[in-house]
Amino acid sequence: MPSDPAALFLSLELAHGSRIWGFEQTAMAEIVNLRLVRKARTRSKAASRAAQNRVRFGRSGAEKSLTRAREEKRERDLESHQREPGRNPDGSR
């Protein structure tokens, strides 16, 4: 064991391997392109907003097909009530 307090501190710290002179030794940080991080964050926010909008405003396939069928029936009923089928209200064909 060293008699000098600083040498004792250094030898104890080096023996434990994680601290030298009071600072943590960690692996180097990963280098990150901030522009890409900002774009990724923006895309993530947009995706979550889109998911919320799909829940709020979206319609199921059954609802869409029902609406389509009702529109087709409405058009058929209107067409069947015309005086001259195939003729437009202004007289043109």
Steps between C-alpha positions, in 0.01 A plus 500: 500500500639844408555745784412807291121571528469596133680187388282294735186660352622437146592139573159434661318665213698313236442175686125551472542610140199726469621834632816703450535824695127516570382471140307206361663319212231418251500390142507777244163638402350413166531780246155606385394720210256746662323572172413132463384483861270800448358348182441166672325673790280695255412179312415328828270784606331500159447124518342522844277789385394295197414204724287723720322642194431151367331413829304827512393535137554162337220272390508124484474312173146393586394862552655605169334218305164578664529865398597398146201263476262768625633751245457248216144422614419871521628550144300198373182625670548847354566357154189280520277799577597697191232552237733409216777269621846593371406863439642784713263755663611770252383284207841392377608140484 
